Amino acid sequence: MSSSEQARTELPPKYYLEYFGFVLDFVQKMYGHILNEPEKEFLRSYNALSEDARCLFIRFSNRRGAFFRVNALAYTEICDIPDAITELIENGFAEVLSEQHAHRAPEVLNLLSKPELLLITQALAPVIMPPKAILKADLMRWLLHEYSFKVLYEAVDALEPIVKVGYEIEVMMMKFLFFGNRHADMTEFVVRDLGHVRFQSFDEDQLSVRFATRKDADDKLMVSLTKETFYELKDELPPEEIYDWFMNWQGGLPDDLSLVALPSYRQLVLKVGAWLERKKLPEQALAVYQLTDHAPSRERRARLLHRMGDVEEALALCDDMMAHPQNADERFFALDFREKILNKKKRSTRRTTQALQAAGSVQIPISYRYQVERGVIEYYREQGHNALFSENEPWRALFGLLFWDIIYDTNVQAIHHPLQRVPSDFFLPDFYFKRHSMLKARIIELDSKEAIRETIRQTYTDKFGTTNVLVGWYPELLEAALAVVELITPTQLHAVLLEMASNLQENTRGFPDLLVWDDEGYAFVEVKSPTDHLSARQLHWQHFFADLGVSSKILRVEWITD
């Protein structure tokens, strides 16, 4: 869609009514068998509402917060807002502010501006007034400390009527079942219909459920909400209390936590452990890290154990990582850290540092200090070479364009709704396990540069602008991808693509920054400024390319100051 067409695109006044209805119908179709009685009652009652009442309820549900100032409501597409509010209240879709909302008092007070809160304060305590320079948050805390919620909500209600949206839990579950997570929201429909995002097209009859059982959905949602709670509490409570809270929560988890929830659980464990480390609580961080072996848990545990004097266990973890590395970071860390522990009297140098020190160098004007790779490109072009950026994006695009239909194949049961951007198994080992036969069959088809180029160009034309987790659609994309294909052999490309497929979370990054070539040959070049470091993932690809016979090198930059 052109920019002029996007500018003319207008959504109908009640576009959100159609979107919400689609979500509810989809959830009933796909997950009707796992809905509980309150959720079924919500669906029955919602369908019985008038159109205006449904519109206002959706407006409430799509906004932040649960409480709303009645006088501030202004939606031109809703004929009679007061009547719609009355209908919502009578049918349990909204509630008048009352004492039962005391546990959410801060949300209620936050609806008011600081001057309005000062007016309430003056009316309640004209003698004992806080200073006018007081921050709104401090004023809210003072009011909640000094007065009961009954007194406060009556004062607020006298200023302006407040209502709270109902069925919060049920609506949350409907959206969660549709999107499969807490990140995506109803704006996905908007960006689609405005033409900002072109989604991959799926046959809806071929979509599979994300949650096969109610337990799958409940466990995944529980972990997601706990993660949100952690982010809220970590700025309010001391680290020791956060640790106690988290360990109590995790101690209450079922032994059979759903497989669907496990990836989110592991991520939460790692985030909490890292946060406790930053808060200088090593023993607590170690206890949290021990809840999972998922990277980088073993690395962090080895560091903490060594720091705390438990050398043998630290060495055992290094041995375990060396024998079964989950990624390049674990592999090189285990080698380096084990050597550091055993050679106490010698200063050991990490393998990434050794590789960087052994690299050649080139002199670049210091004016390129903030565009180091650009400076090296200009250097090579001045020498008569061709050069372009090749870090990650061309390789990701090659994978995405050559395996597009395999990535988004609905038969592997990783596509669950029509607005899905990323298959649910994309960053899991399941991706390769489910698709390895299809990937290898495609590799056999791509037996020549001509076949590879033809597939790339055809997919690029057919899918241009369509969202793909690996394809960025930047202007030089096709040129860069075809340049890689032209310079390396099909067998070498096949090996790189299969290495990427084996661990897409890790192996879609760390590729060399530049591709440089002329009539004599080519090289992928990892560029490092004087203050930059080489990562384990970057060293992995240097080794992998060397084993394949792909020309690649590390290049240190030295600044020219004259």
Secondary structure, DSSP 8 states (H G I E B T S, - for coil): --HHHHHH----TTHHHHHHHHHHHHHHHHHGGG--HHHHHHHHHHHHS-HHHHHHHHHHHHSSSSEEEGGG---TTSS-HHHHHHHHHHTTSEEE--GGGGGGHHHHHHTS-HHHHHHHHHHH-SSS---TT--HHHHHHHHHHHS-HHHHHHHHHHHS-EEEES-HHHHHHHHHHHHSSSS--THHHHHHHTTS-B-----GGG---S-SSHHHHHHHHHHHHHHHHHHHHTTTS-HHHHHHHHHHHHHTS-TT--TTTHHHHHHHHHHHHHHHHHTT-HHHHHHHHTT--STTHHHHHHHHHHHTT-HHHHHHHHHHHHHS-SSHHHHHHHHHHHHHHH-TTS----HHHHHHHTSEEEEEEGGGTT-HHHHHHHHHHHTT-EEEE-SSHHHHHHHHHHSHHHHT-GGGS---STT-SS-TTTTSTHHHHHHHHHHHHHHHH--SHHHHHHHHHHHHHHHTTB-BTTB---TTHHHHHHHHHHHS-HHHHHHHHHHHHHTHHHHTS---SEEEEETTEEEEEEEE-TT----HHHHHHHHHHHHHT--EEEEEEEEE--
